């Protein structure tokens, strides 16, 4: 949260290249992806055997309306979502964490989805530092 709060307001609508997301869209993508990852984790922890599809992040971004949202509102949504995600993952026992399923045509464990959830945010923080916050 400290990193996202430290971003200057003149960068929220910045795109580092044509066709790339602005930072509001990036944060909305992070939120959307975390919801998808957590849903997958819940499905597999509860031993549902359904194969889950991938999601098209560009379609989600195009239909997110993120550019018109307030930055602080996006941050609060992310903060609450992350708190909820942490509660869910800490509620799983060892058997649930080791449960697995198929998502995006790949087998993954619930624990693996926990790492993906955290790693995804770290990946985008690095992208923001390298491509959005230069100059």
Number of C-alpha atoms within 10 A of each C-alpha: 10 6 8 14 11 8 15 9 10 7 14 18 16 15 15 17 10 7 7 12 20 21 22 24 24 20 24 24 21 18 19 18 19 23 16 16 21 22 15 24 30 19 19 26 23 13 13 13 11 11 16 16 12 12 13 8 13 12 9 15 19 12 9 16 12 21 18 10 13 11 20 11 10 16 18 12 15 19 14 11 17 18 11 13 20 14 11 14 19 11 11 17 10 11 10 19 21 15 19 24 21 17 19 11 11 11 11 19 20 26 19 16 23 21 12 18 21 13 12 15 17 12 11 15 17 11 13 18 12 11 13 19 13 8 4
